[in-house]
């Protein structure tokens, strides 16, 4: 993409309404624009990152054996009355009526709707296990929306639902989701710590939240510092193996890590003092096992091996896809702007032409652009007639991990400058070598 043809409405000044770094930088980088309180339009750069995050979530869900679908944003209130949650959920639920005076709601979650789909089409244990998921816009009418996409009213979320014959099978689904989430977050350049949490309005005795440590996090968290040494890496896990998934769960949850809702001071004090940590965390996902709570209420049963009708065991598993963007920025920025991890960057590399209109510099930039594109990479070429300082400031603000700078002086020596956004380190390389190095960086992602 050539920047002269792109829509990137960057702001030079910090917006007064933005209270935290991610909100401020997303507005300044031209990624979002507020439409109303807690509701945002996603501008091209922000939308591009959102799609990157969505694709990673899809890939890891499918890898784990889960099946994608799509449910509507509007739901009938009758289903929620059937489960008993319509009156219990609270004012966060946006309740509306259609033209026929039927009670409807803008879905904050989808347990009822997916259970209705399941009971209409599945009647035998032979069709289990089954996990369905979708990624969809949701709405919760927060009393005080704030912090941009971190605490908005409309948000983009992956929610998945498992259906199993027994509790043991459902707990394997729980463990399988934990493994898939660990892999998902690491691909995004995040360390998300699974912490024992409270079930809230969804319910369930088994639940973990995944939290990214950040000063602006809304949750107070208590943990053993040893959990921050754990990484999933590139290990190859057999998702069908109960033992392998259970081993990963035990590895990542055996150390103390809890939100303030489930914090146990006595257990916390058993940790060696030099490893006790109290911090703030941003929730980016949560997994639940809630047994037969919804299947019993809504008669979602299957015929078991003995011919008897039994309610299925269920769980739900969510990832806040739009919230993840804010969490990544909170965890990865400096005073100049965003620093995108390579796995989610909107463009793989920036190209800055220091002397637009110079025949040799223009030709070199065009050649770099063509070479990167031919290798399947997406460069962002700043071909505007702007001062070099303004071009560098824009690239630093939007946070592309790598930048190739082209100028007449370097070209006389046969080199361009390749700069890492994260470290600020630069090296001079022949144009072909710079392209090759960028390609190698992304080859393993």
DACOR-V101805 format. One record per residue. N is the residue number from 1. RES is the residue in one letter. SS is DSSP state (hx for helix, st for strand, lp for the rest). OMEGA is omega in degrees with one decimal (* if undefined). Layout:
N,RES,SS,OMEGA + N,RES,SS,OMEGA
//
This chain:
1,X,lp,174.4 + 2,X,st,-173.8 + 3,X,hx,179.3 + 4,X,hx,-178.9 + 5,X,hx,-174.6 + 6,X,lp,174.5 + 7,X,lp,-177.9 + 8,X,lp,-175.4 + 9,X,lp,-178.7 + 10,X,lp,178.7 + 11,X,lp,179.2 + 12,X,lp,-176.8 + 13,X,lp,177.3 + 14,X,lp,178.3 + 15,X,lp,-175.7 + 16,X,lp,-176.3 + 17,X,lp,-175.7 + 18,X,lp,-175.6 + 19,X,lp,-178.0 + 20,X,lp,-172.5 + 21,X,hx,-174.8 + 22,X,hx,178.3 + 23,X,hx,-179.2 + 24,X,hx,-175.6 + 25,X,hx,177.7 + 26,X,hx,175.7 + 27,X,hx,-178.1 + 28,X,hx,-178.6 + 29,X,lp,176.9 + 30,X,lp,-177.9 + 31,X,lp,-178.4 + 32,X,st,171.5 + 33,X,st,-178.7 + 34,X,st,175.7 + 35,X,st,171.6 + 36,X,st,-173.0 + 37,X,lp,177.2 + 38,X,lp,-179.2 + 39,X,st,-171.9 + 40,X,st,164.0 + 41,X,st,179.0 + 42,X,st,-178.7 + 43,X,lp,-168.6 + 44,X,hx,-177.4 + 45,X,hx,178.5 + 46,X,hx,179.2 + 47,X,hx,-179.8 + 48,X,hx,177.8 + 49,X,hx,178.6 + 50,X,hx,178.9 + 51,X,hx,176.7 + 52,X,hx,179.1 + 53,X,hx,179.5 + 54,X,hx,-178.2 + 55,X,hx,177.8 + 56,X,hx,178.8 + 57,X,hx,178.4 + 58,X,hx,-176.2 + 59,X,hx,-177.6 + 60,X,hx,174.9 + 61,X,hx,178.6 + 62,X,hx,177.0 + 63,X,hx,-179.2 + 64,X,lp,177.3 + 65,X,lp,-178.7 + 66,X,lp,-169.2 + 67,X,st,-178.3 + 68,X,st,175.4 + 69,X,lp,176.4 + 70,X,lp,176.9 + 71,X,lp,-177.0 + 72,X,lp,177.6 + 73,X,lp,179.3 + 74,X,st,-177.7 + 75,X,st,176.2 + 76,X,st,177.6 + 77,X,hx,-177.4 + 78,X,hx,179.2 + 79,X,hx,-178.7 + 80,X,hx,173.9 + 81,X,hx,179.7 + 82,X,hx,179.7 + 83,X,hx,-179.1 + 84,X,lp,-174.9 + 85,X,lp,-173.5 + 86,X,lp,-179.3 + 87,X,lp,-175.6 + 88,X,lp,-168.3 + 89,X,lp,178.2 + 90,X,lp,-173.9 + 91,X,lp,175.5 + 92,X,lp,179.5 + 93,X,lp,177.5 + 94,X,st,-178.6 + 95,X,st,-177.3 + 96,X,st,174.4 + 97,X,st,175.7 + 98,X,lp,-173.6 + 99,X,lp,177.3 + 100,X,lp,177.2 + 101,X,lp,176.2 + 102,X,lp,179.5 + 103,X,st,178.2 + 104,X,st,176.0 + 105,X,st,173.1 + 106,X,st,-167.9 + 107,X,lp,170.3 + 108,X,lp,179.5 + 109,X,lp,-166.6 + 110,X,lp,-179.3 + 111,X,hx,-177.5 + 112,X,hx,-176.2 + 113,X,hx,-179.9 + 114,X,hx,177.6 + 115,X,hx,177.3 + 116,X,hx,176.9 + 117,X,hx,-177.8 + 118,X,hx,-174.1 + 119,X,hx,179.2 + 120,X,hx,-170.4 + 121,X,hx,-176.9 + 122,X,lp,-177.4 + 123,X,lp,-175.7 + 124,X,st,176.3 + 125,X,hx,-179.4 + 126,X,hx,178.6 + 127,X,hx,-179.2 + 128,X,lp,1.4 + 129,X,lp,179.8 + 130,X,st,173.5 + 131,X,st,177.8 + 132,X,st,178.6 + 133,X,st,170.7 + 134,X,st,175.1 + 135,X,st,-166.4 + 136,X,st,174.8 + 137,X,st,178.6 + 138,X,st,-176.7 + 139,X,st,170.6 + 140,X,lp,-171.4 + 141,X,lp,-179.7 + 142,X,lp,-179.2 + 143,X,lp,-179.9 + 144,X,lp,179.0 + 145,X,lp,-177.4 + 146,X,st,175.9 + 147,X,lp,175.8 + 148,X,hx,-177.4 + 149,X,hx,-179.2 + 150,X,hx,-177.8 + 151,X,st,-179.1 + 152,X,lp,176.1 + 153,X,lp,174.9 + 154,X,st,-176.4 + 155,X,st,-177.3 + 156,X,st,-169.3 + 157,X,st,167.1 + 158,X,st,171.3 + 159,X,st,-178.3 + 160,X,st,-174.1 + 161,X,st,177.6 + 162,X,st,177.5 + 163,X,st,-176.0 + 164,X,st,-177.2 + 165,X,lp,-174.4 + 166,X,lp,175.7 + 167,X,hx,-179.4 + 168,X,hx,178.1 + 169,X,hx,-179.0 + 170,X,hx,177.7 + 171,X,hx,172.7 + 172,X,hx,176.0 + 173,X,hx,177.2 + 174,X,hx,-179.1 + 175,X,hx,179.6 + 176,X,hx,177.2 + 177,X,hx,178.5 + 178,X,hx,179.3 + 179,X,hx,-177.4 + 180,X,hx,179.0 + 181,X,hx,177.8 + 182,X,hx,178.9 + 183,X,hx,-179.3 + 184,X,hx,-176.4 + 185,X,hx,179.9 + 186,X,hx,176.3 + 187,X,hx,179.3 + 188,X,lp,179.8 + 189,X,lp,-178.2 + 190,X,lp,166.0 + 191,X,lp,179.8 + 192,X,lp,-174.3 + 193,X,st,175.0 + 194,X,st,-177.2 + 195,X,st,177.3 + 196,X,st,-171.2 + 197,X,lp,-179.9 + 198,X,lp,-175.8 + 199,X,lp,179.2 + 200,X,hx,-175.9 + 201,X,hx,178.9 + 202,X,hx,176.6 + 203,X,lp,176.7 + 204,X,lp,-179.6 + 205,X,lp,179.1 + 206,X,st,175.8 + 207,X,st,173.5 + 208,X,st,168.6 + 209,X,st,173.6 + 210,X,st,-175.1 + 211,X,st,173.9 + 212,X,st,-178.6 + 213,X,st,178.8 + 214,X,lp,-177.9 + 215,X,lp,-176.9 + 216,X,lp,-179.9 + 217,X,lp,-178.8 + 218,X,lp,-177.2 + 219,X,st,170.0 + 220,X,st,-176.2 + 221,X,st,-178.7 + 222,X,st,-174.8 + 223,X,st,172.4 + 224,X,st,-175.8 + 225,X,hx,179.4 + 226,X,hx,-178.8 + 227,X,hx,-178.5 + 228,X,hx,176.7 + 229,X,hx,-175.6 + 230,X,lp,174.4 + 231,X,lp,179.4 + 232,X,lp,177.5 + 233,X,lp,-176.8 + 234,X,lp,-179.1 + 235,X,lp,-178.2 + 236,X,lp,-176.3 + 237,X,lp,172.8 + 238,X,lp,-175.8 + 239,X,lp,177.1 + 240,X,lp,-177.3 + 241,X,lp,177.1 + 242,X,hx,-175.6 + 243,X,hx,-177.9 + 244,X,hx,179.9 + 245,X,hx,178.2 + 246,X,hx,180.0 + 247,X,hx,178.0 + 248,X,hx,178.1 + 249,X,hx,-178.8 + 250,X,hx,179.9 + 251,X,hx,-173.2 + 252,X,hx,-179.6 + 253,X,hx,-177.7 + 254,X,lp,176.5 + 255,X,lp,-176.8 + 256,X,lp,175.5 + 257,X,st,-176.5 + 258,X,st,171.4 + 259,X,st,-178.5 + 260,X,lp,-178.7 + 261,X,lp,-176.9 + 262,X,lp,-177.1 + 263,X,lp,178.1 + 264,X,lp,-173.9 + 265,X,hx,-179.1 + 266,X,hx,178.4 + 267,X,hx,179.7 + 268,X,hx,-178.7 + 269,X,hx,175.9 + 270,X,lp,178.3 + 271,X,lp,174.5 + 272,X,lp,-171.2 + 273,X,hx,-176.9 + 274,X,hx,178.7 + 275,X,hx,179.0 + 276,X,st,179.8 + 277,X,st,171.9 + 278,X,st,-174.5 + 279,X,st,174.6 + 280,X,st,-179.0 + 281,X,st,176.6 + 282,X,st,178.1 + 283,X,st,179.0 + 284,X,st,178.0 + 285,X,st,177.7 + 286,X,st,176.7 + 287,X,st,-177.0 + 288,X,st,159.4 + 289,X,st,-179.3 + 290,X,st,170.6 + 291,X,st,-174.7 + 292,X,lp,-176.9 + 293,X,hx,-177.3 + 294,X,hx,-177.8 + 295,X,hx,176.6 + 296,X,hx,-178.7 + 297,X,hx,-174.1 + 298,X,lp,175.2 + 299,X,lp,174.6 + 300,X,lp,-173.8 + 301,X,st,173.3 + 302,X,st,174.2 + 303,X,st,-179.3 + 304,X,lp,-179.4 + 305,X,lp,-179.6 + 306,X,lp,178.9 + 307,X,lp,-179.6 + 308,X,lp,177.6 + 309,X,st,-179.7 + 310,X,st,175.4 + 311,X,st,-179.6 + 312,X,lp,174.2 + 313,X,st,-172.6 + 314,X,st,171.1 + 315,X,st,175.0 + 316,X,st,-168.8 + 317,X,st,-174.0 + 318,X,st,171.2 + 319,X,st,177.0 + 320,X,st,-172.9 + 321,X,hx,-179.9 + 322,X,hx,177.6 + 323,X,hx,179.7 + 324,X,hx,-179.3 + 325,X,hx,176.8 + 326,X,hx,-179.4 + 327,X,hx,178.7 + 328,X,hx,-179.5 + 329,X,hx,177.6 + 330,X,hx,-177.5 + 331,X,hx,-172.1 + 332,X,lp,178.2 + 333,X,st,170.1 + 334,X,st,-175.5 + 335,X,lp,178.1 + 336,X,lp,-178.6 + 337,X,st,-177.8 + 338,X,st,170.0 + 339,X,lp,-176.4 + 340,X,lp,166.1 + 341,X,lp,-175.4 + 342,X,lp,-175.5 + 343,X,lp,-175.6 + 344,X,lp,-177.3 + 345,X,lp,179.8 + 346,X,lp,174.7 + 347,X,lp,-173.8 + 348,X,lp,-173.9 + 349,X,st,173.2 + 350,X,st,174.6 + 351,X,st,-179.7 + 352,X,st,176.8 + 353,X,st,-176.8 + 354,X,lp,-178.2 + 355,X,lp,179.3 + 356,X,lp,-178.2 + 357,X,lp,173.9 + 358,X,lp,-172.2 + 359,X,hx,-177.7 + 360,X,hx,179.9 + 361,X,hx,178.2 + 362,X,hx,-178.8 + 363,X,hx,-180.0 + 364,X,hx,178.4 + 365,X,hx,177.8 + 366,X,hx,-179.9 + 367,X,hx,177.0 + 368,X,hx,-179.7 + 369,X,hx,-178.8 + 370,X,hx,-178.4 + 371,X,hx,179.1 + 372,X,hx,-179.9 + 373,X,hx,-180.0 + 374,X,hx,179.0 + 375,X,lp,178.1 + 376,X,lp,179.3 + 377,X,lp,179.8 + 378,X,lp,175.1 + 379,X,st,171.5 + 380,X,st,-173.6 + 381,X,st,177.0 + 382,X,st,-177.5 + 383,X,lp,-179.6 + 384,X,lp,174.5 + 385,X,lp,-179.3 + 386,X,lp,175.5 + 387,X,lp,-177.7 + 388,X,hx,-179.0 + 389,X,hx,178.2 + 390,X,hx,178.6 + 391,X,hx,178.6 + 392,X,hx,-179.4 + 393,X,hx,178.9 + 394,X,hx,179.4 + 395,X,hx,177.8 + 396,X,hx,-178.5 + 397,X,hx,-176.0 + 398,X,hx,163.0 + 399,X,lp,177.9 + 400,X,lp,-172.6 + 401,X,lp,-176.2 + 402,X,st,180.0 + 403,X,st,173.2 + 404,X,st,-178.9 + 405,X,st,-175.4 + 406,X,st,177.9 + 407,X,lp,-177.8 + 408,X,hx,-176.8 + 409,X,hx,179.3 + 410,X,hx,-178.0 + 411,X,hx,175.9 + 412,X,hx,177.7 + 413,X,lp,176.6 + 414,X,lp,-176.3 + 415,X,lp,168.6 + 416,X,st,-177.7 + 417,X,st,177.1 + 418,X,st,-173.5 + 419,X,st,174.4 + 420,X,st,178.2 + 421,X,lp,-175.6 + 422,X,lp,-175.6 + 423,X,lp,-175.8 + 424,X,lp,-178.0 + 425,X,lp,-178.9 + 426,X,st,172.4 + 427,X,st,178.6 + 428,X,st,-177.1 + 429,X,st,168.6 + 430,X,lp,-176.3 + 431,X,hx,-178.8 + 432,X,hx,179.9 + 433,X,hx,178.0 + 434,X,hx,177.8 + 435,X,hx,-178.8 + 436,X,hx,-179.7 + 437,X,hx,177.3 + 438,X,hx,179.6 + 439,X,hx,-179.8 + 440,X,hx,179.5 + 441,X,hx,-175.3 + 442,X,hx,-174.2 + 443,X,hx,-175.4 + 444,X,lp,-176.4 + 445,X,lp,*
//
